[in-house]
Amino acid sequence: MPAAEGRESAVAVIGGGSWGTALAVVLARGGARVALLVRDPEQARAINREGRNPRHLPQIPLPPSIRATVSADEALGAARLIVYALPCAALPAALDTIAALGGDAPVIAACKGLHHPSGLRVDEMVRQAVGVERTLLLSGPSFAGEVATGAPTAITLAAAELARAEQTARWFAPTTFRIYPHDDLIGVALGGALKNVIAIAAGIADGLGLGHNAMAALITRGMQEINRLAVAYGARPRTLYGLSGLGDLVLTCTGEASRNRRLGRALAGGATPQEARAAIGEVTEGAESARTALALAERKGCDAPIIATVCRILDGVWSCRQGLDALLARPERAEFS
């Protein structure tokens, strides 16, 4: 059992941002020896010297079993578990490195998005690189800052086989980071990716001052879009109403720490899409995934008016008010048809 083997259990976390740092802390608290793979040698030196990450979550003291490195060979070579915690755009390059090193360590992708321009889901990218037996997804309502402080968090870990998810979840025990194993990779991948697009719309609604009624309607109708699209690609309907679907959607649409929601608020405040992204200063996966999500919907003939509206606003075709008017002008129909 990984937790029982203590500090001799080697885990590699790829990514020295807030999410990678938070996951490294959780794994170290569970008894693992963690190699935190970062790009910048100065950041690695600072982390090892100060016992904290001065660039991300600097207020969080890092357990001594975490050591930062810029060497992929050092971090990944002896790893018995690999956790990827960077944006989806960088995932293919990381997977190339992992595959080239060989081995059989499980690979947990802790990112939520769709790859542009391939249109691939996260689980598809990991499976193509290292095989389905090594592929896992970590997704659910989880702001990095709260995870790092030890605040109770419930999240989904998915694999093709439930037993594999259950076994890998033991790396995170015993902590307040509660893992709910799952075996619907498609549903978990699409739930995590699509909720980011809806969260941009939620930020716009908040920024326009539309009120709580409108926000509740947006989240509910957004959930219907996510469900329609994900099920069309093979997801199980109930997966989308779990932690990696509805749970994450509610958090991302309402939480102040949500980058996608903040992007929407900036757009509603009059910023151009370029200005809004620059103001956030970090990757907003919803903006990166929106057009791919719409393409997937169109390919299956799925009605996705909220996603389509977000795309038009991000492309500068519509203002936020024009997007709202277009949605309100849609004909009313039966709620479930």
Summary of the structure (lengths in Angstrom):
residues: 337
radius of gyration: 19.7
end to end distance: 48.1
largest distance: 61.3
contacts: 1214
relative contact order: 0.11
helix: 57%
strand: 12%
